[in-house]
Amino acid sequence: MPKGESKSVHSEQFPFFQELLVATRKGAGVTQVAMARALEKSQQYVSHVENGDVRLDYLQLRKWLAACDVSIVDFAVELERRLQKAGL
């Protein structure tokens, strides 16, 4: 990583990603326990992801969203809308 750049979890955009991730799960009526089952992970893992302690790669995000019956494209469009609204 070039000097002066920080990880995305420290960016001002990351809270928008986290908020949308949680809202997507909750909006789909999926509990943390059900998400954990879908991901073949523990409920604690889901909690760590939602708290920003663990980052998802693209394929993990895709699987998360599939458990919510949401396309990654729709998620990306909504995230961009929220970031633009915030001027980011």
C-alpha contacts under 8 A as a table, 3 or more apart, distances in Angstrom:
res1	aa1	res2	aa2	distance
1	M	5	E	6.69
1	M	6	S	7.95
2	P	5	E	5.89
6	S	10	H	6.45
6	S	11	S	7.19
7	K	10	H	5.65
7	K	11	S	6.91
8	S	11	S	4.96
8	S	13	Q	7.67
8	S	14	F	6.22
9	V	14	F	5.41
9	V	15	P	7.96
9	V	52	G	6.88
9	V	55	R	7.92
10	H	14	F	6.85
11	S	14	F	5.53
12	E	15	P	6.65
12	E	88	L	7.98
13	Q	16	F	5.52
13	Q	17	F	6.76
13	Q	83	L	6.90
13	Q	88	L	6.93
14	F	17	F	5.01
14	F	18	Q	6.24
15	P	18	Q	5.00
15	P	19	E	5.96
16	F	19	E	5.12
16	F	20	L	6.12
16	F	79	L	7.14
16	F	82	R	7.22
16	F	83	L	7.10
17	F	20	L	5.25
17	F	21	L	6.06
17	F	79	L	6.61
18	Q	21	L	5.04
18	Q	22	V	6.28
18	Q	50	E	6.10
18	Q	51	N	7.49
18	Q	52	G	6.99
19	E	22	V	5.34
19	E	23	A	6.03
20	L	23	A	4.90
20	L	24	T	5.82
20	L	79	L	7.01
21	L	24	T	5.21
21	L	25	R	6.43
21	L	50	E	7.23
22	V	25	R	5.20
22	V	26	K	6.13
22	V	50	E	6.34
23	A	26	K	5.10
23	A	27	G	5.67
24	T	27	G	5.05
24	T	28	A	6.16
24	T	65	L	7.75
24	T	68	C	6.91
24	T	70	V	7.92
25	R	28	A	5.28
25	R	29	G	6.51
25	R	30	V	5.41
25	R	31	T	7.27
25	R	35	M	7.98
25	R	65	L	7.81
25	R	68	C	5.85
26	K	29	G	5.00
26	K	30	V	5.68
26	K	31	T	6.89
27	G	30	V	7.55
28	A	68	C	5.34
28	A	69	D	7.43
29	G	68	C	7.95
30	V	34	A	5.96
30	V	35	M	6.32
30	V	67	A	7.93
30	V	68	C	6.78
31	T	34	A	5.10
31	T	35	M	6.12
32	Q	35	M	5.00
32	Q	36	A	6.04
32	Q	43	Q	5.73
32	Q	46	V	6.12
32	Q	47	S	7.19
33	V	36	A	5.05
33	V	37	R	6.36
33	V	42	S	7.56
33	V	43	Q	5.20
34	A	37	R	5.09
34	A	38	A	6.26
35	M	38	A	5.03
35	M	39	L	6.14
35	M	43	Q	7.60
35	M	46	V	7.10
35	M	64	W	7.33
35	M	67	A	6.75
36	A	39	L	5.12
36	A	40	E	5.75
36	A	41	K	4.80
36	A	42	S	5.17
36	A	43	Q	5.13
36	A	45	Y	7.35
36	A	46	V	6.14
37	R	40	E	4.87
37	R	41	K	6.28
37	R	42	S	7.38
38	A	41	K	7.76
38	A	64	W	7.88
38	A	67	A	6.29
39	L	63	K	7.07
39	L	64	W	6.97
41	K	45	Y	6.31
41	K	46	V	7.58
42	S	45	Y	5.15
42	S	46	V	6.76
43	Q	46	V	5.13
43	Q	47	S	6.31
44	Q	47	S	4.95
44	Q	48	H	6.10
45	Y	48	H	5.01
45	Y	49	V	6.21
45	Y	54	V	7.78
46	V	49	V	5.12
46	V	50	E	6.22
47	S	50	E	5.10
47	S	51	N	6.08
48	H	51	N	5.06
48	H	52	G	6.17
48	H	53	D	4.99
48	H	54	V	5.57
49	V	52	G	5.17
49	V	53	D	5.79
49	V	54	V	4.64
49	V	55	R	6.11
49	V	56	L	7.29
50	E	53	D	7.63
50	E	54	V	7.94
51	N	54	V	7.73
52	G	55	R	6.53
56	L	59	L	7.83
56	L	60	Q	5.47
56	L	61	L	5.69
57	D	60	Q	5.29
57	D	61	L	6.11
58	Y	61	L	5.12
58	Y	62	R	6.15
59	L	62	R	4.94
59	L	63	K	6.27
60	Q	63	K	5.13
60	Q	64	W	6.17
61	L	64	W	4.97
61	L	65	L	6.13
61	L	72	I	7.74
62	R	65	L	5.20
62	R	66	A	6.09
62	R	71	S	7.56
62	R	72	I	5.93
63	K	66	A	4.98
63	K	67	A	6.37
64	W	67	A	5.32
64	W	68	C	6.80
65	L	68	C	4.97
65	L	69	D	6.17
65	L	70	V	5.15
65	L	71	S	6.35
65	L	72	I	6.55
65	L	75	F	7.99
66	A	69	D	4.74
66	A	70	V	5.71
66	A	71	S	6.68
67	A	70	V	7.69
70	V	74	D	6.78
70	V	75	F	6.99
71	S	74	D	5.26
71	S	75	F	6.33
72	I	75	F	4.97
72	I	76	A	6.05
73	V	76	A	5.07
73	V	77	V	6.15
74	D	77	V	5.13
74	D	78	E	6.22
75	F	78	E	5.22
75	F	79	L	6.11
76	A	79	L	5.02
76	A	80	E	6.08
77	V	80	E	5.16
77	V	81	R	6.16
78	E	81	R	4.98
78	E	82	R	6.25
79	L	82	R	5.17
79	L	83	L	6.14
80	E	83	L	5.03
80	E	84	Q	5.98
81	R	84	Q	5.24
81	R	85	K	6.11
82	R	85	K	5.07
82	R	86	A	6.26
83	L	86	A	5.08
83	L	87	G	6.21
83	L	88	L	5.07
84	Q	87	G	4.84
84	Q	88	L	5.52
85	K	88	L	7.58
